[in-house]
């Protein structure tokens, strides 16, 4: 098994404004982040991860990779 597997993180971002849902579900925005175990590449530059999250639009939910 390789020892340098990517790591999975759960990110919570606070949202501004007043909440409208009774359970205040929209207080936070959730995202999944996949990040390399070793954060620097061979040249010394910071490695990049990938963020996966969904956004609610007027047409419905949109899955975003950034």
Phi, psi and omega in degrees: 000133178291142182270349182257049180286152175296153179254147178250125180241150173253126181248138174242125178248131178283144178254147177272171177090177181273151179273147180247336181279145183297327179267006181057037181297332183272012177295327182236153171250128183262147175212154172253133180240128175256122186227142179294148178298313177271116189276351178243138175275183186296334180275355181093000179280152180292130177289158181249143176253182180233134179253132178243126177203169180239145177238141177268121178248176178297328181276351183133196182277141179238128177273129186237134172244122181222000000 
